[in-house]
Amino acid sequence: MEIKKLLDRFFATPARIFFTVYLTIMFIGGVILYLPFSHTKKITFIDALFTSFSAVSDTGLIVLDTPNDFTLFGKVIILALLQLGGLGYMSFTTFFLLTFGQKISFRDRLILAESLNYPGVSGLIKFIKRVFFFVILFELTGTLLIFISLIKKFDFVEALWLSFFHAVSAFNNAGFSLFSDNLVSFRGDYLVNFTVASLIICGGIGFFVLNEFYLYYKGELNRISTHTKLVLGTSIYLIVFGSIAVLIFEYNNYKGLWQCNWQERILTAFFTSISARTAGFNTIDLSGFTDATLSLISSIMFIGASPGSTGGGIKTTTFAVIILAIYNYIKGSTTINVNFRRINEEQIYKALVIFSISFIYITLVALYLSKLEKITFTQSLFETISAFSTVGLSVGNGGVLSLSANFSNLGKIIIMATMFIGKIGILSFVMSLTSQKKDIRIKSPETKILI
């Protein structure tokens, strides 16, 4: 009886449920991938576990060569794990319960709303049905478009399998590829580049935004919300800024971007700017990039995708709110207005907390990994942010395997923990480990501190 009370107390918050369930799924995935019929060569359990953590968190950092080191069964398991990670276990559970006519409890609705970053529980069931509609629509469309390009190089069945795998991986912002060089061999392929980039964007802007566009198109919504406008505006700015900045920072770097012709330079810069947000696909070996470019990509990775999406990072809205707060404070304003709407002070405070905790965590981990693995701080920081923001880009092993492949077991465990924290969210992770205090309405007398 005491054990039941302790369990009920521990699972009192959605954050703790996410913590436990995702960790369990990751370990089960690692065990399955470690089975003899999942891989083609002898592998360690830590590498199998690392692959599972990377797949469920939709990161894409690899310590094994996915196309060559895993059997078809292993690849299917990886595909299932990254799909499960992208949509969330609660989305799958709810969808199957609804399919078999089961009712969803109010507690489960709260957990589902939390997992999808959905405001409230009103209209949640209709929303989850649309989420699966969006997933099927985008992934099948992406499969068809990629297939048009791949059928020229592979037979029908293999082209279809490769197209489906990469479409699912792209929409879920996972970055897993069945090509040893990722998408480097498709650097000049416009159809593959724009299809994968479009899937990354659609998966990264969030299901709430996709749902709003759907309702607006059907005439069930009169106006687009401030949230959606802020997400789209910030996303477009980051894509354009990132593309131009990569071109500028790589100017005359013939080990990096300048090894390509001008058409490929522009296409690669554009693709890198999008993929660096949280997807992790690459069409060029990043180990040849300058430190300035890698630092730029690190900052883009840190921001990441949008709330309620398949991507990670501190989120575009967090970044936008902080920038707006800085801008308004410098102007002498104590409020932030967007689209003639005022942003709540609690949301501003939350954005600053997420940014601060994330920055401190990444810095400490990067410093420790730099010393532990005897690598430069730039490399360590890049790998840490890539794991934390569930991106998957790396500067190791000539762009084939991630830098983590050369790490010690302790280093790999640290990266695994970072991917896990990035998946459930740094704030959710911290809240799952701490006891929640009730809001105290009685306020202490105000004091002033010199800042």
Phi, psi and omega per residue, in radians:
M1 nan -0.716 3.125
E2 -1.132 -0.672 3.126
I3 -1.107 -0.706 3.136
K4 -1.110 -0.704 3.127
K5 -1.138 -0.698 3.126
L6 -1.136 -0.711 3.112
L7 -1.151 -0.739 3.115
D8 -1.097 -0.648 3.129
R9 -1.219 -0.682 -3.122
F10 -1.181 -0.717 -3.108
F11 -1.596 0.472 -3.113
A12 -1.264 -0.385 -3.109
T13 -2.064 2.576 3.099
P14 -1.008 -0.598 -3.113
A15 -1.039 -0.715 -3.137
R16 -1.253 -0.550 3.092
I17 -1.188 -0.781 3.073
F18 -0.990 -0.832 -3.111
F19 -0.909 -0.898 -3.042
T20 -1.270 -0.815 -3.061
V21 -1.164 -0.821 -3.135
Y22 -1.103 -0.679 3.112
L23 -1.110 -0.706 3.116
T24 -1.126 -0.778 3.126
I25 -1.070 -0.736 -3.132
M26 -1.106 -0.717 3.134
F27 -1.224 -0.696 3.093
I28 -1.103 -0.744 3.101
G29 -1.057 -0.706 3.111
G30 -1.102 -0.706 3.123
V31 -1.124 -0.754 -3.137
I32 -1.131 -0.748 -3.139
L33 -1.205 -0.336 3.130
Y34 -1.473 -0.254 3.129
L35 -1.110 2.574 -3.044
P36 -0.965 -0.605 -3.087
F37 -1.480 0.118 3.116
S38 -1.716 -0.324 -3.088
H39 -2.333 2.801 -3.052
T40 -1.736 -0.159 3.110
K41 -2.461 2.961 3.135
K42 -1.199 2.188 3.128
I43 -2.246 2.810 3.099
T44 -1.541 2.750 3.130
F45 -1.138 -0.607 -3.126
I46 -1.119 -0.610 3.117
D47 -1.264 -0.654 3.081
A48 -1.139 -0.722 3.129
L49 -1.166 -0.712 3.112
F50 -1.036 -0.767 3.132
T51 -1.085 -0.722 3.126
S52 -1.140 -0.784 3.103
F53 -1.036 -0.750 -3.116
S54 -1.161 -0.650 -3.117
A55 -1.260 -0.857 -3.111
V56 -1.136 -0.630 3.123
S57 -1.432 -0.028 -3.126
D58 0.977 0.765 -3.113
T59 -1.607 -1.028 3.128
G60 1.741 0.001 3.019
L61 -1.209 2.291 -3.081
I62 -2.209 2.471 3.051
V63 -1.961 -0.045 3.064
L64 -2.277 2.630 3.132
D65 -1.373 1.785 -3.012
T66 -0.897 -0.868 -3.094
P67 -1.197 -0.471 -3.052
N68 -1.828 -0.502 -3.052
D69 -1.622 -0.149 3.135
F70 -2.103 2.540 3.077
T71 -1.342 3.069 3.097
L72 -1.038 -0.694 3.109
F73 -1.062 -0.776 3.136
G74 -1.097 -0.687 3.129
K75 -1.169 -0.666 3.108
V76 -1.137 -0.706 3.097
I77 -1.094 -0.753 3.102
I78 -1.062 -0.748 3.120
L79 -1.085 -0.745 3.133
A80 -1.141 -0.696 -3.136
L81 -1.150 -0.737 -3.124
L82 -1.267 -0.540 3.047
Q83 -1.195 -0.739 3.097
L84 -1.110 -0.713 3.128
G85 -1.180 -0.660 -3.109
G86 -1.192 -0.738 -3.116
L87 -1.540 -0.483 -3.102
G88 1.639 2.482 -3.084
Y89 -1.124 -0.567 -3.119
M90 -1.196 -0.589 3.114
S91 -1.114 -0.789 3.112
F92 -1.122 -0.806 -3.128
T93 -1.039 -0.821 -3.125
T94 -1.107 -0.753 -3.112
F95 -1.079 -0.771 -3.118
F96 -1.245 -0.607 3.070
L97 -1.119 -0.728 3.110
L98 -1.160 -0.640 3.134
T99 -1.071 -0.669 -3.127
F100 -1.645 0.254 3.027
G101 1.307 0.354 -3.139
Q102 -1.510 2.618 3.110
K103 -1.520 2.585 -3.141
I104 -1.787 2.153 -3.119
S105 -1.181 2.808 -3.137
F106 -1.120 -0.634 3.123
R107 -1.119 -0.722 3.114
D108 -1.163 -0.599 3.097
R109 -1.131 -0.687 3.109
L110 -1.119 -0.740 3.131
I111 -1.142 -0.732 3.131
L112 -1.107 -0.757 3.127
A113 -1.077 -0.694 3.125
E114 -1.151 -0.720 -3.092
S115 -1.203 -0.522 -3.116
L116 -1.736 0.031 -3.091
N117 1.014 0.670 -3.114
Y118 -1.623 2.300 -3.106
P119 -1.288 1.866 3.131
G120 1.414 -2.929 -3.129
V121 -2.085 -0.075 -3.141
S122 -1.196 2.188 3.129
G123 1.299 0.249 -3.059
L124 -1.170 -0.701 -3.101
I125 -1.150 -0.742 3.079
K126 -1.105 -0.647 -3.132
F127 -1.110 -0.771 -3.099
I128 -1.161 -0.580 3.082
K129 -1.156 -0.688 3.116
R130 -1.200 -0.596 3.114
V131 -1.008 -0.794 3.133
F132 -1.202 -0.563 3.056
F133 -1.114 -0.781 3.115
F134 -1.073 -0.770 -3.119
V135 -1.053 -0.870 -3.126
I136 -1.097 -0.774 -3.107
L137 -1.065 -0.906 -3.067
F138 -1.227 -0.716 -3.100
E139 -1.210 -0.680 3.114
L140 -1.248 -0.684 3.084
T141 -1.109 -0.764 3.105
G142 -1.084 -0.705 3.110
T143 -1.047 -0.788 -3.122
L144 -1.092 -0.790 -3.101
L145 -1.173 -0.743 3.107
I146 -1.172 -0.623 3.137
F147 -1.053 -0.652 3.139
I148 -1.011 -0.608 3.130
S149 -1.451 -0.724 -3.043
L150 -1.304 -0.422 -3.123
I151 -1.139 -0.327 3.111
K152 -1.288 -0.355 -3.057
K153 -2.000 -0.374 -3.068
F154 -2.234 2.888 3.071
D155 -1.290 2.966 -2.969
F156 -0.974 -0.930 -3.061
V157 -1.117 -0.813 -3.126
E158 -1.148 -0.714 3.122
A159 -1.094 -0.691 3.139
L160 -1.164 -0.768 3.123
W161 -1.107 -0.820 3.135
L162 -1.111 -0.684 -3.137
S163 -1.145 -0.777 -3.128
F164 -1.148 -0.770 -3.131
F165 -1.045 -0.821 -3.090
H166 -1.270 -0.527 3.081
A167 -1.177 -0.777 3.100
V168 -1.136 -0.764 3.137
S169 -1.100 -0.688 -3.123
A170 -1.229 -0.815 -3.114
F171 -1.124 -0.587 3.116
N172 -1.518 0.139 3.104
N173 0.948 0.690 -3.039
A174 -1.571 -0.733 3.124
G175 1.479 -0.009 3.071
F176 -1.242 2.407 -3.130
S177 -2.340 2.639 3.080
L178 -1.705 0.303 3.008
F179 -2.018 2.326 -3.065
S180 -1.053 -0.503 3.130
D181 -1.725 0.353 -3.073
N182 1.083 -2.073 -3.139
L183 -2.014 0.406 -3.113
V184 -1.059 -0.688 -3.120
S185 -1.223 -0.166 3.121
F186 -1.913 0.349 -3.065
R187 -0.972 -0.663 -3.114
G188 -1.680 0.077 -3.122
D189 -1.508 1.825 -3.068
Y190 -1.120 -0.698 -3.097
L191 -1.121 -0.830 3.131
V192 -1.130 -0.781 -3.124
N193 -1.052 -0.887 -3.087
F194 -1.262 -0.559 3.089
T195 -1.176 -0.870 3.128
V196 -1.092 -0.745 3.136
A197 -1.090 -0.725 3.135
S198 -1.142 -0.709 3.111
L199 -1.124 -0.693 3.108
I200 -1.073 -0.798 -3.127
I201 -1.114 -0.824 -3.125
C202 -1.111 -0.691 3.098
G203 -1.283 -0.429 -3.046
G204 -1.590 -0.297 -3.120
I205 -1.429 -0.261 3.060
G206 1.813 2.540 -3.125
F207 -1.192 -0.503 3.122
F208 -1.112 -0.721 3.124
V209 -1.172 -0.789 3.101
L210 -1.047 -0.689 -3.141
N211 -1.136 -0.703 3.124
E212 -1.118 -0.742 3.102
F213 -1.087 -0.698 3.129
Y214 -1.098 -0.819 -3.139
L215 -1.172 -0.657 3.127
Y216 -1.154 -0.698 3.125
Y217 -1.139 -0.647 -3.130
K218 -1.436 -0.066 3.118
G219 1.441 0.188 3.136
E220 -1.547 -0.054 -3.138
L221 -2.336 2.268 -3.062
N222 -1.431 -0.586 -3.083
R223 -2.513 2.640 3.098
I224 -1.421 2.384 -3.070
S225 -1.231 2.832 3.102
T226 -1.092 -0.645 3.125
H227 -1.011 -0.862 -3.119
T228 -1.100 -0.739 3.131
K229 -1.118 -0.680 3.141
L230 -1.191 -0.715 3.114
V231 -1.090 -0.849 -3.111
L232 -1.146 -0.776 -3.140
G233 -1.072 -0.795 3.140
T234 -1.169 -0.722 -3.137
S235 -1.094 -0.804 3.133
I236 -1.097 -0.766 3.126
Y237 -1.035 -0.799 -3.102
L238 -1.149 -0.661 3.122
I239 -1.143 -0.838 -3.127
V240 -1.156 -0.834 -3.139
F241 -1.072 -0.769 -3.126
G242 -1.098 -0.729 -3.132
S243 -1.104 -0.836 -3.129
I244 -1.144 -0.745 -3.111
A245 -1.122 -0.695 3.110
V246 -1.077 -0.747 3.110
L247 -1.084 -0.718 -3.126
I248 -1.210 -0.819 -3.088
F249 -1.240 -0.391 3.141
E250 -1.684 0.090 -3.088
Y251 -0.958 2.186 3.116
N252 1.136 0.300 3.064
N253 -1.638 1.637 -3.051
Y254 -1.364 -0.077 3.000
K255 -1.515 -0.285 -3.113
G256 -2.017 -2.055 -3.019
L257 -1.171 -0.539 -3.050
W258 -1.326 0.028 3.022
Q259 -1.332 -0.233 -3.125
C260 -1.678 2.880 3.006
N261 -1.353 3.020 -3.014
W262 -1.090 -0.678 3.120
Q263 -1.081 -0.785 -3.141
E264 -1.231 -0.547 3.092
R265 -1.071 -0.849 -3.128
I266 -1.138 -0.779 -3.131
L267 -1.122 -0.734 -3.129
T268 -1.195 -0.707 3.102
A269 -1.091 -0.748 3.104
F270 -1.095 -0.833 -3.118
F271 -1.138 -0.731 3.136
T272 -1.107 -0.696 3.130
S273 -1.079 -0.675 3.130
I274 -1.321 -0.835 -3.080
S275 -1.134 -0.571 -3.105
A276 -1.183 -0.280 -3.121
R277 -1.103 -0.871 3.007
T278 -2.880 0.070 -3.005
A279 -1.449 -0.883 3.081
G280 1.613 0.028 3.015
F281 -1.305 2.607 3.064
N282 -2.449 2.463 3.120
T283 -1.920 0.184 3.109
I284 -2.666 2.644 3.131
D285 -1.274 1.949 -3.073
L286 -1.243 -0.277 -3.118
S287 -1.164 -0.269 3.109
G288 -1.595 -0.079 -3.134
F289 -1.256 2.696 3.094
T290 -1.275 2.829 3.108
D291 -1.074 -0.604 3.131
A292 -1.109 -0.747 3.135
T293 -1.166 -0.736 3.128
L294 -1.118 -0.641 3.091
S295 -1.155 -0.702 3.086
L296 -1.079 -0.834 3.136
I297 -1.079 -0.651 3.107
S298 -1.047 -0.736 -3.137
S299 -1.178 -0.656 3.095
I300 -1.162 -0.741 3.110
M301 -1.082 -0.689 -3.114
F302 -1.049 -0.680 3.133
I303 -1.214 -0.877 3.035
G304 1.367 -2.664 -3.054
A305 -1.618 -2.741 -3.086
S306 -1.927 2.821 -3.118
P307 -1.042 2.524 3.101
G308 1.236 0.383 -3.124
S309 -1.913 -3.037 3.101
T310 -1.550 -0.020 -3.088
G311 -1.757 3.062 -3.115
G312 -2.030 -2.566 -3.109
G313 1.532 -3.136 3.116
I314 -1.329 -0.188 3.087
K315 1.561 2.595 -3.103
T316 -1.105 -0.664 -3.112
T317 -1.197 -0.628 3.084
T318 -1.079 -0.810 3.120
F319 -1.070 -0.796 -3.105
A320 -1.110 -0.746 -3.136
V321 -1.118 -0.713 3.132
I322 -1.143 -0.774 3.114
I323 -1.080 -0.761 3.120
L324 -1.138 -0.641 3.114
A325 -1.126 -0.759 3.112
I326 -1.093 -0.829 -3.115
Y327 -1.050 -0.812 -3.108
N328 -1.207 -0.614 3.125
Y329 -1.155 -0.728 3.109
I330 -1.096 -0.605 3.118
K331 -1.323 -0.171 3.130
G332 1.628 0.201 3.138
S333 -1.710 2.489 3.137
T334 -1.752 0.008 3.124
T335 -2.152 2.740 3.090
I336 -2.034 2.095 3.115
N337 -1.969 2.286 3.089
V338 -2.295 2.168 3.116
N339 0.979 0.720 -3.132
F340 1.079 0.483 3.070
R341 -2.259 2.482 -3.121
R342 -1.620 2.307 3.105
I343 -1.416 2.285 -3.112
N344 -1.056 2.456 -3.127
E345 -1.051 -0.591 -3.138
E346 -1.128 -0.638 3.117
Q347 -1.199 -0.647 3.087
I348 -1.117 -0.776 3.132
Y349 -1.091 -0.740 3.138
K350 -1.107 -0.721 3.123
A351 -1.079 -0.740 3.131
L352 -1.163 -0.655 3.117
V353 -1.146 -0.806 3.130
I354 -1.056 -0.803 3.137
F355 -1.075 -0.810 -3.071
S356 -1.149 -0.828 -3.133
I357 -1.113 -0.738 3.138
S358 -1.091 -0.792 -3.125
F359 -1.082 -0.781 -3.131
I360 -1.134 -0.795 -3.120
Y361 -1.066 -0.861 -3.110
I362 -1.072 -0.759 -3.126
T363 -1.084 -0.805 -3.121
L364 -1.136 -0.760 3.136
V365 -1.135 -0.765 -3.127
A366 -1.102 -0.713 3.115
L367 -1.105 -0.767 -3.118
Y368 -1.190 -0.751 3.135
L369 -1.127 -0.628 3.118
S370 -1.049 -0.719 3.126
K371 -1.328 -0.719 -3.083
L372 -1.161 -0.769 -3.026
E373 -1.735 0.048 3.102
K374 0.981 0.853 3.093
I375 -2.147 2.905 -3.133
T376 -1.207 2.750 -3.136
F377 -1.146 -0.606 3.119
T378 -1.059 -0.784 3.113
Q379 -1.135 -0.775 -3.129
S380 -1.104 -0.755 3.139
L381 -1.127 -0.750 3.140
F382 -1.051 -0.825 -3.121
E383 -1.147 -0.683 -3.128
T384 -1.161 -0.818 3.127
I385 -1.130 -0.685 3.110
S386 -1.037 -0.702 3.112
A387 -1.274 -0.786 -3.093
F388 -1.120 -0.710 -3.125
S389 -1.570 0.179 -3.142
T390 0.854 0.879 -3.120
V391 -1.619 -1.151 3.139
G392 1.881 -0.100 3.064
L393 -1.262 2.585 -3.124
S394 -2.641 2.741 3.124
V395 -1.880 0.268 -3.066
G396 -1.724 2.737 3.010
N397 0.926 0.719 3.087
G398 1.075 0.433 3.102
G399 1.468 0.006 -3.132
V400 -1.489 -1.119 3.060
L401 -1.799 2.836 3.118
S402 -1.318 2.821 3.108
L403 -1.025 -0.488 -3.131
S404 -1.087 -0.345 -3.133
A405 -1.081 -0.473 3.136
N406 -1.646 -0.014 -3.100
F407 -1.278 2.755 2.997
S408 -1.234 2.957 3.122
N409 -1.036 -0.660 3.119
L410 -1.142 -0.726 3.107
G411 -1.084 -0.709 3.116
K412 -1.154 -0.675 3.120
I413 -1.122 -0.687 3.113
I414 -1.115 -0.742 3.101
I415 -1.154 -0.684 3.093
M416 -1.066 -0.782 3.111
A417 -1.083 -0.676 3.139
T418 -1.167 -0.705 3.081
M419 -1.113 -0.705 3.140
F420 -1.116 -0.801 3.117
I421 -1.112 -0.706 3.114
G422 -1.122 -0.568 -3.129
K423 -1.207 -0.866 -3.076
I424 -1.484 -0.214 -3.137
G425 1.704 2.309 -3.080
I426 -1.067 -0.664 -3.125
L427 -1.240 -0.723 3.096
S428 -1.110 -0.659 3.126
F429 -1.121 -0.828 -3.141
V430 -1.114 -0.737 -3.131
M431 -1.173 -0.520 3.131
S432 -1.243 -0.381 -3.120
L433 -1.662 -0.199 -3.093
T434 -2.022 2.671 3.080
S435 -1.419 2.355 -3.086
Q436 -1.411 2.284 3.112
K437 -1.701 2.494 3.112
K438 -1.251 2.559 -3.129
D439 -1.185 2.154 -3.132
I440 -1.563 2.109 -3.079
R441 -1.400 -0.410 3.127
I442 -1.356 2.123 -3.095
K443 -1.775 2.462 3.111
S444 -1.307 2.810 3.082
P445 -1.064 2.521 -3.092
E446 -1.291 2.516 3.048
T447 -2.296 2.925 -3.126
K448 -2.107 2.404 3.140
I449 -2.133 2.433 3.112
L450 -1.313 2.115 3.130
I451 -2.188 nan nan
